[in-house]
Amino acid sequence: MAENNEKENEKNNALENQKYKDEKIEKESQVTLDENKSEHRIHLITIVGEIEGHENAGNQSKVTKYELLLPQLASIEDSCEIDGVLLLLNTMGGDVEAGLAIAEMIASLSKPTVSLVLGGSHSIGVPIAVSTDYSFIVPTGTMVVHPVRMNGMVIGVPQTFNYFREVQNRITGFVCSHCSISKERYEELMMETEILTKDVGSVLEGKEAVKEGIICEIGGISQAIAKLHELIDAQKKGKD
């Protein structure tokens, strides 16, 4: 009888745990993966749609809110229960300052981190994709590299031009310091005029992003999780 009650309690606890995970995925697009053989607790974060900054995006837009993501990253860093972070990206880009803040936050985590670019990681999504310890992109994934955009023409306002140039230098510096592409090559891709119709920049598919040294490797979810387990094991071994 006692054994039956114990099994029933275990079943109820498992159902409650799954319900909690489902609700967390639905509300926050986040979940902790903790049912693996290695007994590692991996926190999954998705960055999808438009990265929303200081101004609200349109009501119909799918957004990632940086003011919610930053405290969650701080909580992950402070937690003794989280061993690593897996970042899934399918973003069109968005607010430059917000995206760069997210990238800097991820890069400063002491926990092992791995990113996986799915549909795409465009514009300010590029620094976020390279901010992790290791990065993957699926074969059909794409990355759009282009200069910081502004609407209209800047006439007689050198301060505005200088501001945008400084922002671009910050982005370029961050990307090149977190992957193996050179500053010169990155700027060449950024200023390409023959690839994007009526625009400046480059579209890189999976293999091209790896060949250029922006992303580490072609792979999917299984490769990304396996690499994260490897990094977690290496960190724990180093601490021991």
TORZA-888715 format. One record per residue (C-alpha): residue number from 0; residue in three letters; x, y, z. Coordinates in pm, 1 decimal. Layout:
// residues N
<r><seq>NUM</seq><type>Ala</type><X>X</X><Y>Y</Y><Z>Z</Z></r>
...
This chain:
// residues 240
<r><seq>0</seq><type>Met</type><X>0.0</X><Y>0.0</Y><Z>0.0</Z></r>
<r><seq>1</seq><type>Ala</type><X>277.4</X><Y>238.7</Y><Z>99.2</Z></r>
<r><seq>2</seq><type>Glu</type><X>463.9</X><Y>153.5</Y><Z>-220.0</Z></r>
<r><seq>3</seq><type>Asn</type><X>157.4</X><Y>235.6</Y><Z>-430.3</Z></r>
<r><seq>4</seq><type>Asn</type><X>118.0</X><Y>570.5</Y><Z>-252.2</Z></r>
<r><seq>5</seq><type>Glu</type><X>482.6</X><Y>651.2</Y><Z>-314.1</Z></r>
<r><seq>6</seq><type>Lys</type><X>450.1</X><Y>576.4</Y><Z>-685.2</Z></r>
<r><seq>7</seq><type>Glu</type><X>134.8</X><Y>785.6</Y><Z>-703.1</Z></r>
<r><seq>8</seq><type>Asn</type><X>313.2</X><Y>1077.1</Y><Z>-534.7</Z></r>
<r><seq>9</seq><type>Glu</type><X>605.1</X><Y>1049.0</Y><Z>-775.8</Z></r>
<r><seq>10</seq><type>Lys</type><X>364.0</X><Y>1049.5</Y><Z>-1068.1</Z></r>
<r><seq>11</seq><type>Asn</type><X>181.5</X><Y>1356.0</Y><Z>-933.7</Z></r>
<r><seq>12</seq><type>Asn</type><X>509.5</X><Y>1538.2</Y><Z>-873.3</Z></r>
<r><seq>13</seq><type>Ala</type><X>622.6</X><Y>1461.4</Y><Z>-1228.6</Z></r>
<r><seq>14</seq><type>Leu</type><X>295.0</X><Y>1594.8</Y><Z>-1368.2</Z></r>
<r><seq>15</seq><type>Glu</type><X>318.8</X><Y>1910.1</Y><Z>-1157.2</Z></r>
<r><seq>16</seq><type>Asn</type><X>678.9</X><Y>1962.9</Y><Z>-1268.4</Z></r>
<r><seq>17</seq><type>Gln</type><X>582.2</X><Y>1923.2</Y><Z>-1635.3</Z></r>
<r><seq>18</seq><type>Lys</type><X>288.1</X><Y>2160.9</Y><Z>-1590.5</Z></r>
<r><seq>19</seq><type>Tyr</type><X>522.4</X><Y>2418.4</Y><Z>-1435.2</Z></r>
<r><seq>20</seq><type>Lys</type><X>764.9</X><Y>2381.2</Y><Z>-1725.8</Z></r>
<r><seq>21</seq><type>Asp</type><X>486.3</X><Y>2414.7</Y><Z>-1984.1</Z></r>
<r><seq>22</seq><type>Glu</type><X>358.9</X><Y>2732.4</Y><Z>-1816.0</Z></r>
<r><seq>23</seq><type>Lys</type><X>709.0</X><Y>2879.4</Y><Z>-1801.4</Z></r>
<r><seq>24</seq><type>Ile</type><X>762.4</X><Y>2808.2</Y><Z>-2170.5</Z></r>
<r><seq>25</seq><type>Glu</type><X>425.3</X><Y>2964.0</Y><Z>-2258.4</Z></r>
<r><seq>26</seq><type>Lys</type><X>471.8</X><Y>3277.2</Y><Z>-2046.0</Z></r>
<r><seq>27</seq><type>Glu</type><X>846.6</X><Y>3341.4</Y><Z>-2066.2</Z></r>
<r><seq>28</seq><type>Ser</type><X>976.7</X><Y>3124.9</Y><Z>-2355.1</Z></r>
<r><seq>29</seq><type>Gln</type><X>1221.6</X><Y>2982.7</Y><Z>-2101.8</Z></r>
<r><seq>30</seq><type>Val</type><X>1265.1</X><Y>2649.6</Y><Z>-1927.0</Z></r>
<r><seq>31</seq><type>Thr</type><X>1528.8</X><Y>2458.9</Y><Z>-1729.1</Z></r>
<r><seq>32</seq><type>Leu</type><X>1638.8</X><Y>2129.3</Y><Z>-1884.9</Z></r>
<r><seq>33</seq><type>Asp</type><X>1721.7</X><Y>1894.0</Y><Z>-1598.5</Z></r>
<r><seq>34</seq><type>Glu</type><X>1626.1</X><Y>1540.8</Y><Z>-1704.4</Z></r>
<r><seq>35</seq><type>Asn</type><X>1951.4</X><Y>1447.6</Y><Z>-1878.2</Z></r>
<r><seq>36</seq><type>Lys</type><X>2189.4</X><Y>1164.2</Y><Z>-1787.0</Z></r>
<r><seq>37</seq><type>Ser</type><X>2462.8</X><Y>1408.1</Y><Z>-1687.4</Z></r>
<r><seq>38</seq><type>Glu</type><X>2231.7</X><Y>1562.4</Y><Z>-1425.5</Z></r>
<r><seq>39</seq><type>His</type><X>2320.0</X><Y>1909.3</Y><Z>-1550.7</Z></r>
<r><seq>40</seq><type>Arg</type><X>2067.6</X><Y>2190.2</Y><Z>-1513.0</Z></r>
<r><seq>41</seq><type>Ile</type><X>2060.0</X><Y>2385.2</Y><Z>-1838.5</Z></r>
<r><seq>42</seq><type>His</type><X>1858.4</X><Y>2704.9</Y><Z>-1865.3</Z></r>
<r><seq>43</seq><type>Leu</type><X>1706.0</X><Y>2753.1</Y><Z>-2210.3</Z></r>
<r><seq>44</seq><type>Ile</type><X>1646.9</X><Y>3107.1</Y><Z>-2337.0</Z></r>
<r><seq>45</seq><type>Thr</type><X>1485.8</X><Y>3196.7</Y><Z>-2669.7</Z></r>
<r><seq>46</seq><type>Ile</type><X>1543.0</X><Y>3525.8</Y><Z>-2848.5</Z></r>
<r><seq>47</seq><type>Val</type><X>1280.8</X><Y>3554.4</Y><Z>-3119.3</Z></r>
<r><seq>48</seq><type>Gly</type><X>1117.5</X><Y>3818.8</Y><Z>-3333.9</Z></r>
<r><seq>49</seq><type>Glu</type><X>1217.9</X><Y>4180.1</Y><Z>-3274.4</Z></r>
<r><seq>50</seq><type>Ile</type><X>1442.8</X><Y>4282.9</Y><Z>-2986.4</Z></r>
<r><seq>51</seq><type>Glu</type><X>1241.2</X><Y>4549.7</Y><Z>-2812.2</Z></r>
<r><seq>52</seq><type>Gly</type><X>1426.3</X><Y>4838.9</Y><Z>-2651.6</Z></r>
<r><seq>53</seq><type>His</type><X>1320.4</X><Y>5164.9</Y><Z>-2493.3</Z></r>
<r><seq>54</seq><type>Glu</type><X>1020.8</X><Y>5202.4</Y><Z>-2724.3</Z></r>
<r><seq>55</seq><type>Asn</type><X>740.1</X><Y>4947.5</Y><Z>-2755.9</Z></r>
<r><seq>56</seq><type>Ala</type><X>719.7</X><Y>4755.9</Y><Z>-3081.5</Z></r>
<r><seq>57</seq><type>Gly</type><X>391.4</X><Y>4727.0</Y><Z>-3270.6</Z></r>
<r><seq>58</seq><type>Asn</type><X>109.5</X><Y>4525.4</Y><Z>-3117.2</Z></r>
<r><seq>59</seq><type>Gln</type><X>135.2</X><Y>4262.3</Y><Z>-3391.0</Z></r>
<r><seq>60</seq><type>Ser</type><X>509.5</X><Y>4209.1</Y><Z>-3347.9</Z></r>
<r><seq>61</seq><type>Lys</type><X>666.0</X><Y>3908.2</Y><Z>-3179.4</Z></r>
<r><seq>62</seq><type>Val</type><X>924.0</X><Y>4059.8</Y><Z>-2943.5</Z></r>
<r><seq>63</seq><type>Thr</type><X>1198.9</X><Y>3981.6</Y><Z>-2695.7</Z></r>
<r><seq>64</seq><type>Lys</type><X>1189.4</X><Y>4236.2</Y><Z>-2412.6</Z></r>
<r><seq>65</seq><type>Tyr</type><X>1537.7</X><Y>4321.1</Y><Z>-2291.3</Z></r>
<r><seq>66</seq><type>Glu</type><X>1414.0</X><Y>4467.9</Y><Z>-1960.6</Z></r>
<r><seq>67</seq><type>Leu</type><X>1282.7</X><Y>4122.2</Y><Z>-1870.2</Z></r>
<r><seq>68</seq><type>Leu</type><X>1579.8</X><Y>3929.6</Y><Z>-2005.6</Z></r>
<r><seq>69</seq><type>Leu</type><X>1852.4</X><Y>4122.3</Y><Z>-1819.9</Z></r>
<r><seq>70</seq><type>Pro</type><X>1724.9</X><Y>4042.1</Y><Z>-1467.3</Z></r>
<r><seq>71</seq><type>Gln</type><X>1675.4</X><Y>3678.0</Y><Z>-1569.3</Z></r>
<r><seq>72</seq><type>Leu</type><X>2037.4</X><Y>3659.9</Y><Z>-1681.0</Z></r>
<r><seq>73</seq><type>Ala</type><X>2146.1</X><Y>3815.0</Y><Z>-1351.7</Z></r>
<r><seq>74</seq><type>Ser</type><X>1938.0</X><Y>3554.4</Y><Z>-1167.9</Z></r>
<r><seq>75</seq><type>Ile</type><X>2105.9</X><Y>3275.7</Y><Z>-1366.9</Z></r>
<r><seq>76</seq><type>Glu</type><X>2448.8</X><Y>3406.8</Y><Z>-1273.4</Z></r>
<r><seq>77</seq><type>Asp</type><X>2349.5</X><Y>3420.6</Y><Z>-906.2</Z></r>
<r><seq>78</seq><type>Ser</type><X>2194.0</X><Y>3072.3</Y><Z>-901.3</Z></r>
<r><seq>79</seq><type>Cys</type><X>2386.0</X><Y>2771.5</Y><Z>-771.4</Z></r>
<r><seq>80</seq><type>Glu</type><X>2136.0</X><Y>2539.8</Y><Z>-940.9</Z></r>
<r><seq>81</seq><type>Ile</type><X>2199.0</X><Y>2644.5</Y><Z>-1303.0</Z></r>
<r><seq>82</seq><type>Asp</type><X>2501.8</X><Y>2483.8</Y><Z>-1468.8</Z></r>
<r><seq>83</seq><type>Gly</type><X>2482.5</X><Y>2635.3</Y><Z>-1816.2</Z></r>
<r><seq>84</seq><type>Val</type><X>2277.0</X><Y>2839.8</Y><Z>-2063.7</Z></r>
<r><seq>85</seq><type>Leu</type><X>2148.3</X><Y>2741.0</Y><Z>-2407.8</Z></r>
<r><seq>86</seq><type>Leu</type><X>2044.4</X><Y>3030.3</Y><Z>-2630.1</Z></r>
<r><seq>87</seq><type>Leu</type><X>1809.9</X><Y>2972.0</Y><Z>-2927.0</Z></r>
<r><seq>88</seq><type>Leu</type><X>1793.4</X><Y>3258.5</Y><Z>-3176.3</Z></r>
<r><seq>89</seq><type>Asn</type><X>1552.1</X><Y>3341.3</Y><Z>-3455.0</Z></r>
<r><seq>90</seq><type>Thr</type><X>1550.6</X><Y>3719.5</Y><Z>-3460.4</Z></r>
<r><seq>91</seq><type>Met</type><X>1522.8</X><Y>3993.4</Y><Z>-3719.0</Z></r>
<r><seq>92</seq><type>Gly</type><X>1725.7</X><Y>4227.4</Y><Z>-3497.0</Z></r>
<r><seq>93</seq><type>Gly</type><X>1583.5</X><Y>4538.6</Y><Z>-3336.9</Z></r>
<r><seq>94</seq><type>Asp</type><X>1694.4</X><Y>4801.4</Y><Z>-3086.7</Z></r>
<r><seq>95</seq><type>Val</type><X>2072.0</X><Y>4837.9</Y><Z>-3108.9</Z></r>
<r><seq>96</seq><type>Glu</type><X>2138.0</X><Y>4946.9</Y><Z>-2751.2</Z></r>
<r><seq>97</seq><type>Ala</type><X>1910.7</X><Y>4676.5</Y><Z>-2608.9</Z></r>
<r><seq>98</seq><type>Gly</type><X>2066.7</X><Y>4405.0</Y><Z>-2825.3</Z></r>
<r><seq>99</seq><type>Leu</type><X>2418.4</X><Y>4510.2</Y><Z>-2732.0</Z></r>
<r><seq>100</seq><type>Ala</type><X>2323.9</X><Y>4514.4</Y><Z>-2362.7</Z></r>
<r><seq>101</seq><type>Ile</type><X>2192.3</X><Y>4157.4</Y><Z>-2391.0</Z></r>
<r><seq>102</seq><type>Ala</type><X>2509.2</X><Y>4047.8</Y><Z>-2573.3</Z></r>
<r><seq>103</seq><type>Glu</type><X>2735.3</X><Y>4203.6</Y><Z>-2308.7</Z></r>
<r><seq>104</seq><type>Met</type><X>2533.2</X><Y>4042.3</Y><Z>-2030.3</Z></r>
<r><seq>105</seq><type>Ile</type><X>2556.6</X><Y>3695.7</Y><Z>-2186.3</Z></r>
<r><seq>106</seq><type>Ala</type><X>2928.2</X><Y>3736.1</Y><Z>-2255.8</Z></r>
<r><seq>107</seq><type>Ser</type><X>2992.7</X><Y>3822.5</Y><Z>-1890.8</Z></r>
<r><seq>108</seq><type>Leu</type><X>2820.7</X><Y>3512.5</Y><Z>-1747.8</Z></r>
<r><seq>109</seq><type>Ser</type><X>3052.8</X><Y>3275.6</Y><Z>-1561.7</Z></r>
<r><seq>110</seq><type>Lys</type><X>2832.4</X><Y>2976.7</Y><Z>-1655.9</Z></r>
<r><seq>111</seq><type>Pro</type><X>2910.4</X><Y>2794.1</Y><Z>-1982.9</Z></r>
<r><seq>112</seq><type>Thr</type><X>2697.5</X><Y>2923.6</Y><Z>-2270.2</Z></r>
<r><seq>113</seq><type>Val</type><X>2612.0</X><Y>2795.3</Y><Z>-2618.4</Z></r>
<r><seq>114</seq><type>Ser</type><X>2403.0</X><Y>2963.0</Y><Z>-2889.7</Z></r>
<r><seq>115</seq><type>Leu</type><X>2212.2</X><Y>2806.5</Y><Z>-3178.0</Z></r>
<r><seq>116</seq><type>Val</type><X>2095.8</X><Y>3018.6</Y><Z>-3471.9</Z></r>
<r><seq>117</seq><type>Leu</type><X>1781.1</X><Y>2870.6</Y><Z>-3623.4</Z></r>
<r><seq>118</seq><type>Gly</type><X>1587.3</X><Y>3067.0</Y><Z>-3886.7</Z></r>
<r><seq>119</seq><type>Gly</type><X>1814.6</X><Y>3366.6</Y><Z>-3859.8</Z></r>
<r><seq>120</seq><type>Ser</type><X>2004.0</X><Y>3605.8</Y><Z>-3635.9</Z></r>
<r><seq>121</seq><type>His</type><X>2011.0</X><Y>3931.7</Y><Z>-3823.3</Z></r>
<r><seq>122</seq><type>Ser</type><X>2147.0</X><Y>4277.8</Y><Z>-3755.3</Z></r>
<r><seq>123</seq><type>Ile</type><X>2195.7</X><Y>4325.9</Y><Z>-3378.5</Z></r>
<r><seq>124</seq><type>Gly</type><X>2125.1</X><Y>3953.2</Y><Z>-3346.1</Z></r>
<r><seq>125</seq><type>Val</type><X>2480.6</X><Y>3892.0</Y><Z>-3473.7</Z></r>
<r><seq>126</seq><type>Pro</type><X>2651.6</X><Y>4019.2</Y><Z>-3153.3</Z></r>
<r><seq>127</seq><type>Ile</type><X>2409.4</X><Y>3813.1</Y><Z>-2942.8</Z></r>
<r><seq>128</seq><type>Ala</type><X>2483.7</X><Y>3498.0</Y><Z>-3143.7</Z></r>
<r><seq>129</seq><type>Val</type><X>2860.7</X><Y>3534.4</Y><Z>-3091.5</Z></r>
<r><seq>130</seq><type>Ser</type><X>2838.5</X><Y>3638.3</Y><Z>-2725.0</Z></r>
<r><seq>131</seq><type>Thr</type><X>2833.7</X><Y>3277.1</Y><Z>-2602.2</Z></r>
<r><seq>132</seq><type>Asp</type><X>3133.5</X><Y>3049.2</Y><Z>-2537.2</Z></r>
<r><seq>133</seq><type>Tyr</type><X>3046.8</X><Y>2842.9</Y><Z>-2846.9</Z></r>
<r><seq>134</seq><type>Ser</type><X>2802.4</X><Y>2896.1</Y><Z>-3133.8</Z></r>
<r><seq>135</seq><type>Phe</type><X>2612.6</X><Y>2681.6</Y><Z>-3383.0</Z></r>
<r><seq>136</seq><type>Ile</type><X>2397.0</X><Y>2759.1</Y><Z>-3685.1</Z></r>
<r><seq>137</seq><type>Val</type><X>2167.3</X><Y>2522.7</Y><Z>-3874.6</Z></r>
<r><seq>138</seq><type>Pro</type><X>2250.3</X><Y>2475.7</Y><Z>-4247.3</Z></r>
<r><seq>139</seq><type>Thr</type><X>1948.9</X><Y>2681.5</Y><Z>-4356.3</Z></r>
<r><seq>140</seq><type>Gly</type><X>2004.5</X><Y>2954.5</Y><Z>-4097.2</Z></r>
<r><seq>141</seq><type>Thr</type><X>2101.3</X><Y>3305.4</Y><Z>-4210.0</Z></r>
<r><seq>142</seq><type>Met</type><X>2276.8</X><Y>3608.7</Y><Z>-4068.1</Z></r>
<r><seq>143</seq><type>Val</type><X>2245.0</X><Y>3960.9</Y><Z>-4208.0</Z></r>
<r><seq>144</seq><type>Val</type><X>2544.8</X><Y>4187.6</Y><Z>-4149.8</Z></r>
<r><seq>145</seq><type>His</type><X>2491.4</X><Y>4557.3</Y><Z>-4222.4</Z></r>
<r><seq>146</seq><type>Pro</type><X>2578.5</X><Y>4903.1</Y><Z>-4086.1</Z></r>
<r><seq>147</seq><type>Val</type><X>2363.5</X><Y>5073.5</Y><Z>-3822.6</Z></r>
<r><seq>148</seq><type>Arg</type><X>2066.0</X><Y>5210.5</Y><Z>-4012.0</Z></r>
<r><seq>149</seq><type>Met</type><X>1911.7</X><Y>5554.9</Y><Z>-3982.9</Z></r>
<r><seq>150</seq><type>Asn</type><X>1605.9</X><Y>5701.6</Y><Z>-4152.3</Z></r>
<r><seq>151</seq><type>Gly</type><X>1647.9</X><Y>5995.9</Y><Z>-4386.0</Z></r>
<r><seq>152</seq><type>Met</type><X>1962.2</X><Y>6195.0</Y><Z>-4453.1</Z></r>
<r><seq>153</seq><type>Val</type><X>2192.6</X><Y>6356.1</Y><Z>-4201.8</Z></r>
<r><seq>154</seq><type>Ile</type><X>2261.2</X><Y>6706.8</Y><Z>-4330.1</Z></r>
<r><seq>155</seq><type>Gly</type><X>2485.2</X><Y>6950.7</Y><Z>-4148.0</Z></r>
<r><seq>156</seq><type>Val</type><X>2477.2</X><Y>6755.9</Y><Z>-3822.9</Z></r>
<r><seq>157</seq><type>Pro</type><X>2821.3</X><Y>6598.5</Y><Z>-3781.7</Z></r>
<r><seq>158</seq><type>Gln</type><X>2744.1</X><Y>6504.8</Y><Z>-3420.1</Z></r>
<r><seq>159</seq><type>Thr</type><X>2470.5</X><Y>6267.6</Y><Z>-3536.8</Z></r>
<r><seq>160</seq><type>Phe</type><X>2700.0</X><Y>6108.0</Y><Z>-3791.1</Z></r>
<r><seq>161</seq><type>Asn</type><X>2972.4</X><Y>6068.0</Y><Z>-3529.8</Z></r>
<r><seq>162</seq><type>Tyr</type><X>2725.7</X><Y>5910.1</Y><Z>-3286.8</Z></r>
<r><seq>163</seq><type>Phe</type><X>2618.0</X><Y>5646.3</Y><Z>-3538.8</Z></r>
<r><seq>164</seq><type>Arg</type><X>2981.4</X><Y>5579.9</Y><Z>-3628.5</Z></r>
<r><seq>165</seq><type>Glu</type><X>3066.3</X><Y>5523.6</Y><Z>-3261.8</Z></r>
<r><seq>166</seq><type>Val</type><X>2771.0</X><Y>5286.8</Y><Z>-3219.7</Z></r>
<r><seq>167</seq><type>Gln</type><X>2885.0</X><Y>5093.4</Y><Z>-3525.6</Z></r>
<r><seq>168</seq><type>Asn</type><X>3240.4</X><Y>5075.4</Y><Z>-3391.2</Z></r>
<r><seq>169</seq><type>Arg</type><X>3109.4</X><Y>4933.1</Y><Z>-3063.2</Z></r>
<r><seq>170</seq><type>Ile</type><X>2914.9</X><Y>4661.9</Y><Z>-3246.4</Z></r>
<r><seq>171</seq><type>Thr</type><X>3204.7</X><Y>4575.5</Y><Z>-3477.0</Z></r>
<r><seq>172</seq><type>Gly</type><X>3448.5</X><Y>4566.7</Y><Z>-3186.1</Z></r>
<r><seq>173</seq><type>Phe</type><X>3224.1</X><Y>4337.1</Y><Z>-2984.1</Z></r>
<r><seq>174</seq><type>Val</type><X>3162.4</X><Y>4093.5</Y><Z>-3270.4</Z></r>
<r><seq>175</seq><type>Cys</type><X>3528.2</X><Y>4070.0</Y><Z>-3371.3</Z></r>
<r><seq>176</seq><type>Ser</type><X>3641.5</X><Y>4017.9</Y><Z>-3011.8</Z></r>
<r><seq>177</seq><type>His</type><X>3400.3</X><Y>3723.7</Y><Z>-2964.2</Z></r>
<r><seq>178</seq><type>Cys</type><X>3460.7</X><Y>3530.3</Y><Z>-3286.5</Z></r>
<r><seq>179</seq><type>Ser</type><X>3744.4</X><Y>3472.7</Y><Z>-3530.9</Z></r>
<r><seq>180</seq><type>Ile</type><X>3651.0</X><Y>3713.1</Y><Z>-3812.4</Z></r>
<r><seq>181</seq><type>Ser</type><X>3883.8</X><Y>4010.9</Y><Z>-3858.8</Z></r>
<r><seq>182</seq><type>Lys</type><X>3764.1</X><Y>4369.1</Y><Z>-3827.5</Z></r>
<r><seq>183</seq><type>Glu</type><X>3861.6</X><Y>4437.6</Y><Z>-4188.3</Z></r>
<r><seq>184</seq><type>Arg</type><X>3665.9</X><Y>4141.6</Y><Z>-4325.1</Z></r>
<r><seq>185</seq><type>Tyr</type><X>3362.1</X><Y>4215.7</Y><Z>-4108.5</Z></r>
<r><seq>186</seq><type>Glu</type><X>3352.6</X><Y>4573.7</Y><Z>-4237.6</Z></r>
<r><seq>187</seq><type>Glu</type><X>3381.0</X><Y>4445.6</Y><Z>-4595.2</Z></r>
<r><seq>188</seq><type>Leu</type><X>3074.6</X><Y>4225.4</Y><Z>-4543.4</Z></r>
<r><seq>189</seq><type>Met</type><X>2895.9</X><Y>4511.1</Y><Z>-4370.8</Z></r>
<r><seq>190</seq><type>Met</type><X>2953.0</X><Y>4753.9</Y><Z>-4659.9</Z></r>
<r><seq>191</seq><type>Glu</type><X>2883.7</X><Y>4507.8</Y><Z>-4945.1</Z></r>
<r><seq>192</seq><type>Thr</type><X>2663.3</X><Y>4674.7</Y><Z>-5209.4</Z></r>
<r><seq>193</seq><type>Glu</type><X>2586.5</X><Y>4387.4</Y><Z>-5448.8</Z></r>
<r><seq>194</seq><type>Ile</type><X>2410.5</X><Y>4133.1</Y><Z>-5225.7</Z></r>
<r><seq>195</seq><type>Leu</type><X>2117.0</X><Y>4314.8</Y><Z>-5065.6</Z></r>
<r><seq>196</seq><type>Thr</type><X>1884.9</X><Y>4481.6</Y><Z>-5315.0</Z></r>
<r><seq>197</seq><type>Lys</type><X>1857.4</X><Y>4856.9</Y><Z>-5247.6</Z></r>
<r><seq>198</seq><type>Asp</type><X>2057.8</X><Y>4819.5</Y><Z>-4928.3</Z></r>
<r><seq>199</seq><type>Val</type><X>2408.6</X><Y>4773.7</Y><Z>-4795.3</Z></r>
<r><seq>200</seq><type>Gly</type><X>2530.9</X><Y>4456.1</Y><Z>-4626.1</Z></r>
<r><seq>201</seq><type>Ser</type><X>2562.2</X><Y>4079.5</Y><Z>-4662.9</Z></r>
<r><seq>202</seq><type>Val</type><X>2339.3</X><Y>3775.8</Y><Z>-4613.3</Z></r>
<r><seq>203</seq><type>Leu</type><X>2536.6</X><Y>3476.4</Y><Z>-4487.3</Z></r>
<r><seq>204</seq><type>Glu</type><X>2387.9</X><Y>3127.8</Y><Z>-4488.9</Z></r>
<r><seq>205</seq><type>Gly</type><X>2497.2</X><Y>2864.5</Y><Z>-4238.2</Z></r>
<r><seq>206</seq><type>Lys</type><X>2815.4</X><Y>2738.2</Y><Z>-4406.8</Z></r>
<r><seq>207</seq><type>Glu</type><X>2916.7</X><Y>3091.8</Y><Z>-4509.2</Z></r>
<r><seq>208</seq><type>Ala</type><X>2879.6</X><Y>3219.8</Y><Z>-4151.4</Z></r>
<r><seq>209</seq><type>Val</type><X>3107.6</X><Y>2938.6</Y><Z>-4031.3</Z></r>
<r><seq>210</seq><type>Lys</type><X>3356.5</X><Y>2989.3</Y><Z>-4317.4</Z></r>
<r><seq>211</seq><type>Glu</type><X>3381.1</X><Y>3361.7</Y><Z>-4237.4</Z></r>
<r><seq>212</seq><type>Gly</type><X>3458.1</X><Y>3278.9</Y><Z>-3874.4</Z></r>
<r><seq>213</seq><type>Ile</type><X>3146.7</X><Y>3439.7</Y><Z>-3723.3</Z></r>
<r><seq>214</seq><type>Ile</type><X>2988.7</X><Y>3113.2</Y><Z>-3606.0</Z></r>
<r><seq>215</seq><type>Cys</type><X>3190.2</X><Y>2818.2</Y><Z>-3472.7</Z></r>
<r><seq>216</seq><type>Glu</type><X>3010.7</X><Y>2522.5</Y><Z>-3629.8</Z></r>
<r><seq>217</seq><type>Ile</type><X>2717.6</X><Y>2390.7</Y><Z>-3832.0</Z></r>
<r><seq>218</seq><type>Gly</type><X>2480.6</X><Y>2193.6</Y><Z>-3609.9</Z></r>
<r><seq>219</seq><type>Gly</type><X>2139.2</X><Y>2156.3</Y><Z>-3453.3</Z></r>
<r><seq>220</seq><type>Ile</type><X>1989.5</X><Y>2113.3</Y><Z>-3109.7</Z></r>
<r><seq>221</seq><type>Ser</type><X>2159.3</X><Y>1780.3</Y><Z>-3033.6</Z></r>
<r><seq>222</seq><type>Gln</type><X>2504.3</X><Y>1917.1</Y><Z>-3115.2</Z></r>
<r><seq>223</seq><type>Ala</type><X>2441.1</X><Y>2236.0</Y><Z>-2918.5</Z></r>
<r><seq>224</seq><type>Ile</type><X>2327.3</X><Y>2050.3</Y><Z>-2606.9</Z></r>
<r><seq>225</seq><type>Ala</type><X>2613.4</X><Y>1799.7</Y><Z>-2633.6</Z></r>
<r><seq>226</seq><type>Lys</type><X>2865.2</X><Y>2085.4</Y><Z>-2655.3</Z></r>
<r><seq>227</seq><type>Leu</type><X>2711.1</X><Y>2256.1</Y><Z>-2353.8</Z></r>
<r><seq>228</seq><type>His</type><X>2739.2</X><Y>1935.5</Y><Z>-2148.6</Z></r>
<r><seq>229</seq><type>Glu</type><X>3103.5</X><Y>1916.8</Y><Z>-2255.3</Z></r>
<r><seq>230</seq><type>Leu</type><X>3170.1</X><Y>2275.4</Y><Z>-2143.3</Z></r>
<r><seq>231</seq><type>Ile</type><X>2992.6</X><Y>2220.4</Y><Z>-1811.7</Z></r>
<r><seq>232</seq><type>Asp</type><X>3193.4</X><Y>1904.7</Y><Z>-1743.1</Z></r>
<r><seq>233</seq><type>Ala</type><X>3516.7</X><Y>2086.6</Y><Z>-1827.7</Z></r>
<r><seq>234</seq><type>Gln</type><X>3430.9</X><Y>2374.0</Y><Z>-1592.1</Z></r>
<r><seq>235</seq><type>Lys</type><X>3338.9</X><Y>2140.2</Y><Z>-1307.6</Z></r>
<r><seq>236</seq><type>Lys</type><X>3656.4</X><Y>1938.5</Y><Z>-1360.8</Z></r>
<r><seq>237</seq><type>Gly</type><X>3860.1</X><Y>2259.1</Y><Z>-1347.7</Z></r>
<r><seq>238</seq><type>Lys</type><X>3696.9</X><Y>2362.3</Y><Z>-1019.1</Z></r>
<r><seq>239</seq><type>Asp</type><X>3762.5</X><Y>2017.4</Y><Z>-868.0</Z></r>
